[in-house]
Amino acid sequence: MEAYLDNGATTKVDPRVLKAMMPYFSTAYGNASSLHKPGRDAKKAMDLAREAIAKKLNAEAGEIIFTSGGTESDNLAIRGAAYANRGKGKHIITTKIEHPAVLNTCRSLANDGFDITFLDVDDEGLVDISALEKAIKKDTILVSVIHGNNEVGTIQDIACIGALCRQRDVLFHTDAVQSFGKVPIDVKRMNIDLLSISGHKFNGPKGIGALYVRSGVKLTPLAYGGHHEFGLRPGTENIPGIVGLAKAAELIGTREIKQMAKLRDTLIKGLLSIHESYLNGPGMKNSGRRLCNNANVSFKGVEGEALLMYLDTKGVRVSTGSACSSRDEGPSHVLSALNVDPECIMGSLRFTLSKFTTRQEIDYTVKATKETVAHLRKVSGLRSA
Ligand SMILES: Cc1ncc(COP(=O)(O)O)c(C=O)c1O
């Protein structure tokens, strides 16, 4: 039996997505800038995909910029807004629980002379809106707050943050890489100026993403070249990826979200039946604030990495912290920001579901985790299960 529960790291490409992409590798491979028929066909496919992504966000097609993924979208949003607005101010606000794509972009801007505030969050990972309000200064140009956290699944109240930013005339960017397709987003109603998404987190291909840029928001490009993507992102467009991104977005909706949330709750209940196990992020009573596919649990007295490796031998694929940083040294910056006890940080695992996750996988994962935690506690002699 295998249970792939590392969908926060990446997902399997939906076969219907792959099918939609195939012609753009083999027969309809034109360059979207070419004037001949294959070029026009590529451009048509790209236009339709742009419209589909825009529709999902309640945006206009001309506000969607295709990129290589979440990291590039975050960089373009933050660096692009910082440099385009530096005449207005040099202060940027973000949080302590951002993905490294945002954290390290902000740190690089600090080295370039920008002033960055990293906001605290509460024990469930939520930003305090009044603290954000107090942090906004005269020279604040941008607020960047992650929508759905990649480690603990906390969903921020981005409508409230957006309203505050709009009222204070500050740009608002949200990293929606983990939430897109799993939480309904309406950029107009939520007053969002910039929003990042990535295809491989919702059963689309890797290496493709998008940045929503509200009409009228000025960005300085990261790279220079041709006039692709409204002059914001030069380079020949990745048509198969763009088609796959739009198809994947079309194939995830309310039904899939409900199904994942139900299985997530079964998983959490099963894992919490293990002695001295604790849920990180929003509590069960606040499960509406947790991504429908996330469960982050600490097992006291167990080394998370050892547990991960044992589970791997049983076919259960999970991660410690966020996958992108799980090879890095040091405890999770997200769990530390949530004031999780250091021993619990070391014993934490992230389980992330997809629309393809089955009840059998969940039951098998709970059983394998129970057995492995008991075994590891026994051999370490620290605690009995
Ligand atoms: C919240 C968040 N932002 C950004 C990224 C980076 O996305 P990509 O892998 O498409 O560069 C990830 C990837 O794990 C993520 O979880």
The ligand as a Tripos MOL2 file, in Angstrom:
@<TRIPOS>MOLECULE
LIG
   16    16     1     0     0
SMALL
NO_CHARGES

@<TRIPOS>ATOM
      1 C1          3.1860   29.1180    0.0380 C.3       1 LIG1
      2 C2          4.1630   28.8580   -1.0580 C.ar      1 LIG1
      3 N1          4.6570   29.8780   -1.7700 N.ar      1 LIG1
      4 C3          5.5180   29.6960   -2.7700 C.ar      1 LIG1
      5 C4          5.9580   28.4340   -3.1040 C.ar      1 LIG1
      6 C5          6.9090   28.2730   -4.2440 C.3       1 LIG1
      7 O1          6.2090   27.7920   -5.3710 O.3       1 LIG1
      8 P1          6.9810   27.1150   -6.6040 P.3       1 LIG1
      9 O2          7.4040   25.7670   -6.1350 O.co2     1 LIG1
     10 O3          5.9530   27.0430   -7.6820 O.co2     1 LIG1
     11 O4          8.1150   28.0110   -6.9360 O.co2     1 LIG1
     12 C6          5.5040   27.3260   -2.3800 C.ar      1 LIG1
     13 C7          6.0120   25.9700   -2.6470 C.2       1 LIG1
     14 O5          6.0300   25.1120   -1.7900 O.2       1 LIG1
     15 C8          4.5710   27.5410   -1.3260 C.ar      1 LIG1
     16 O6          4.0940   26.5350   -0.6110 O.3       1 LIG1
@<TRIPOS>BOND
     1     1     2 1
     2     2     3 ar
     3     2    15 ar
     4     3     4 ar
     5     4     5 ar
     6     5     6 1
     7     5    12 ar
     8     6     7 1
     9     7     8 1
    10     8     9 2
    11     8    10 1
    12     8    11 1
    13    12    13 1
    14    12    15 ar
    15    13    14 2
    16    15    16 1
@<TRIPOS>SUBSTRUCTURE
     1 LIG1         1 GROUP 0 **** ****
